[in-house]
Amino acid sequence: MGSQSTAKTIFLLASMVGWLVVGAALMYLFPVLADRLVSSDLTQLWMENLSRSGYNPILGWVGGGSALIVTVVATLIWHQRFEGKI
């Protein structure tokens, strides 16, 4: 097995956290996406019940979008600067 630097290990762990946040945001946004794509009586009822309990899809859009941007930019910078790719 090969070895890698501590900096690369930290970068990979931070990148995994970023992608986990993006995935969590997508799961949080699933009811809104299902309602917009399918738009049935069931999804309307689902959204009505969720909105009564304080569901706010803006949190998913902002949190997931910003995590996606930061993760992609960090990955591009890492590969450009330290891996010599791109």
C-alpha positions in Angstrom: 0.0 0.0 0.0 1.1 3.5 -0.8 1.2 6.4 1.5 -0.3 9.8 1.1 0.4 13.1 2.7 -1.5 14.4 5.7 -2.7 17.4 3.7 -4.3 15.1 1.1 -5.9 13.0 3.9 -7.4 16.2 5.4 -8.6 17.4 2.0 -10.3 14.1 1.3 -12.1 14.0 4.6 -13.2 17.6 4.2 -14.4 16.8 0.7 -16.4 13.9 1.9 -18.1 16.1 4.5 -19.0 18.6 1.8 -20.5 15.8 -0.4 -22.4 14.5 2.6 -23.9 17.9 3.2 -24.9 18.1 -0.5 -26.5 14.7 -0.3 -28.4 15.6 2.9 -29.7 18.8 1.2 -31.0 16.7 -1.7 -32.8 14.4 0.7 -34.3 17.5 2.4 -35.4 18.8 -0.9 -37.0 15.6 -2.1 -40.6 16.5 -1.1 -40.4 19.8 -3.0 -38.8 18.1 -6.1 -41.4 15.3 -6.0 -44.2 17.9 -5.8 -42.9 19.9 -8.7 -42.2 16.8 -10.9 -45.3 14.7 -10.2 -47.7 17.2 -8.7 -50.4 14.8 -7.5 -52.9 15.1 -4.7 -50.6 13.0 -2.5 -47.6 15.3 -3.0 -49.8 18.4 -2.4 -51.0 16.9 0.9 -47.4 16.0 1.8 -46.3 19.6 1.2 -49.2 20.9 3.2 -48.4 18.8 6.2 -44.7 19.6 6.0 -45.3 23.3 5.7 -47.5 23.2 8.9 -44.5 21.7 10.8 -42.1 24.4 9.6 -40.5 22.8 6.6 -38.6 25.4 4.6 -37.0 24.2 1.4 -35.0 27.5 1.1 -32.6 26.0 3.8 -31.9 23.0 1.5 -31.4 25.2 -1.6 -29.0 27.6 0.2 -27.2 25.1 2.4 -26.8 22.5 -0.3 -26.0 25.0 -3.0 -23.3 26.7 -1.0 -21.8 23.4 0.1 -21.8 22.2 -3.5 -20.1 25.4 -4.7 -17.5 25.3 -1.9 -16.7 21.6 -2.4 -16.4 21.9 -6.2 -14.2 25.0 -6.0 -12.0 23.4 -3.4 -11.6 20.3 -5.5 -10.7 22.3 -8.5 -8.2 24.3 -6.6 -6.7 21.2 -5.0 -6.3 19.4 -8.3 -5.0 22.5 -10.1 -2.5 23.5 -7.5 -1.4 20.3 -5.8 -2.1 17.5 -8.3 -1.1 19.3 -11.4 -4.2 18.4 -13.3 -7.0 20.3 -15.0 
